[in-house]
Amino acid sequence: MKADSNQQKSKSRRNFLRTGAGATLAATAYPAFGAVRTSGLSAAREAGNAEVADFELDEITIDGLQKAFESGRYTSRAVTEKYLTRIQQIDKAGPMLNSVIEVNPEALQIADSLDQERKSKAPRGPLHGVPVLIKDNIDTGDRMNTTAGSLALLGSPASRDAFVAAQLRNAGAVILGKTNLSEWANIRSSHATSGWSGRGGLTRNPYALDRNPCGSSSGTGAGISANLAVVGIGTETDGSVVCPASANGLAGLKPTVGLVSRGGIIPISHSQDTAGPMGRTVRDIAILLGVMAGADPEDSVTAHSRGKGAADYTKFLDPSGLKGARLGISRKYFGFSDAVDKLMDSAIAAMKQAGAEIVDPADIPSFGKFDDSEMVGFLYELKAGLAAYFKRRGNTSVKSLKDVIAFNEQNREHEMPYFGQDIFIKSEQKGGLDSKEYVDAVALNQRMSRAEGIDAVMDKFKLDALVAPTGGPAWVTDLINGDHSAGGSSSAAAVAGYPNINVTAGHLWGLPVGISFFGRAWSEPTLLKIAYAFEQMTKARQAPKFLRTIDDDALGRLP
């Protein structure tokens, strides 16, 4: 669930924190153990710019699809078939994005039943019949696997849905398939490559195929940007929703920890883990968030969301939402790129012109003071969390982090051809959650990120939200040396467990760059209002072009 955090503070943290179209395609989604996809970038480099035909569902929204259902132009089955065909055409062939690790062999059957229900009764809500992709660390009690990209969990599907998956089904969504990810949500190694897993291979960025989609929700980011489904679900511990949203030109929201249940999601950190919606528009993720949210008896922290969540987050969307909003610019997250700074300054000027009150700078006083302690918390919580998850799931051959480490060693050729598992090993060496080192680290994290961090600066300047660049343009994927990106602002909200939303701010060298709005716990309504107004003002999202690479002429010109 990790992705991208304070890269300018620590490259190693960045590396691991990123925190059928029927039977034929379904078969390719279950690779034989000896035929695991560990391919790199050769296909992207040799093919030239991919020829990708126009797609009639490109950029369609949830509302647009519902109107098409109501008019009779489409059925859910027809739309599901179209997406499954599109996955075959551009994810498994053509540009070979490799964003979908497995399709749901029951997707068409589910779509048929939802079409019948629409005719005989009425749609359940805005997601009725809508195809959704979810990350491969979210349990589904069906014929699909849930593996976090690891071969260690392949072949023993979960017996029941994660709470989030159940919420989607109850809302009438068609779970189209699972998306590839940075294996184990990028917590295995400090030298990892985002978007690569032993089971799924490498996911590519649809804007330029040799560039990285960021992680760990790499497949959801690339797949939804490439119009392989209407919306998708990612997970984040630190940056794993907002960074792939930025790198793939999406809106993506990391909710307050406790708004969305983690029950049935392969964990890293119970202090910071959460699932979050990803889509091509802010309105789509607002719709999706309303479906995902809810109290779950299996995840006690969700009890805190009672009275704080909403069944419909679209009511907070306001195209004039920037007018009168007090926005603090977190300047300490700037400076990693002159081009990104220039783009952000243009965005800030536009928000000011739209009526926002800008406080610049409005830096978090505890900036950088919880980087090391965040890692300490992860090391303890990973070990404990995986043991609890395996016990809940019950049918896995591995029962502990120690078992996973041993499996990786025994299957090194398939699981560790590019990077190892040093973070796993450090976690296994830690004690229990009653260890003084852990208790002290979590207390420091919460104090520094909350009372002496986000809350402090927002109180001082009476802010509605803080603003920072989400990250820079996508970097060139390097399986040999691992990730080498720069920039990122996800850590403060991630460590605090507070909400953070990314929306596209513009493009540099043809690559999308996102802007983040983050703030206090349970401030999703305010952040969605601000992000929606920014999106409507800028209309910055551009569909990907599936370029082989960014050509030398373009790279030689400053944006």
Secondary structure, 3 states (H helix, E strand, C coil): CECCCCCCCCHHHHHHCCCCCCHHHHHHCCCCHHHCCCCCCHHHHHHCCCCCCCCCCCCCCHHHHHHHHHHCCCCHHHHHHHHHHHHHHHHCCCCCCCCEEEECCCHHHHHHHHHHHHHHCCCCCCCCCCEEEEECCECCCCCCCCCCCCHHHCCCCCCCCCHHHHHHHHCCCEEEEEECCCHHHHCCCCCCCCCEECCCEECCCCCECCECCCCCCHHHHHHHHCCCCCEEEEEECEECCHHHHHHCCCEEEECCECCECCCCECCCCCCCCEEEEEECCHHHHHHHHHHHCCCECCEHHHHHHCCCCCCCHHHHCCCCCCCCCEEEECHHHCCCCHHHHHHHHHHHHHHHHCCCEEECCCCCCCCCCCHHHHHHHHHHHHHHHHHHHHHHHCCCCCCCHHHHHHHHHHCHHHHCCCCCCHHHHHHHCCCCCCCHHHHHHHHHHHHHHHHHHHHHHHHHHCCCEEEEECCCCCCECCCCCCCCCCCCCCHHHHHHCCCEEEEEEEEECCEEEEEEEECCCCCHHHHHHHHHHHHHHHCCCCCCCCECCCCHHHHCCCC
